[in-house]
Amino acid sequence: MSRTAAPPDSSHSGAQAHFRALESLYASAPINALFRSQLEIEREGQSVIRFEVDESLHHAAGAAHGTVYFKMLDDAAFYAANSLVSDRFLLTTGFNLHFTAPVRSGKVEARGRWVSGKRRVFVAEASLVDEEGEEVGRGTGTFMRSHIALSGLPGYKVGE
């Protein structure tokens, strides 16, 4: 059984505004015009991305392409980690991905969860769960603080 650290307390002032600003940042990313999805952050260290798989996301054998798995798992883990950091944008420095089942169509959730790290490097994991509740993919990423201020990014809108 793995042990994970407890996330920092989210009761501090501004946590909810930070979460909404991260959701806005996610929605503003140009890549999401290609991958219709919605991010939700309810508390520090956790995120959920909801999306739907249809034929437009298929590879030649008729199931979701691996890019969909990677993008959604990376984003869910990333936002779970960045929910703990209110001043800087994190960068993915590594990501390990496991495909467990094909997805042909339907609603899917990418569920991200912070695992460890509080200063410079963060570890977070994510799982993809189909509409029947079955896990179809899993990944673990490492994320590092960048020099990019969240407040300087046009999509990061606090208090709007």
Number of C-alpha atoms within 10 A of each C-alpha: 3 3 7 9 10 10 18 11 11 15 10 8 8 13 19 19 15 24 26 22 22 25 22 20 18 20 18 15 11 9 11 13 10 9 16 12 16 15 24 20 21 15 17 24 26 26 28 25 22 18 17 15 20 15 11 13 19 18 13 7 8 15 18 20 18 16 12 14 22 20 14 28 29 29 22 33 34 31 30 31 32 29 26 24 21 17 16 16 21 24 17 18 12 12 17 13 18 14 14 12 13 15 22 16 18 12 14 23 25 27 24 30 23 30 23 19 17 15 10 11 16 26 22 26 26 28 26 28 19 21 12 9 10 13 17 18 23 22 22 22 24 23 23 21 19 14 11 13 14 23 15 12 12 11 17 22 18 17 10 8
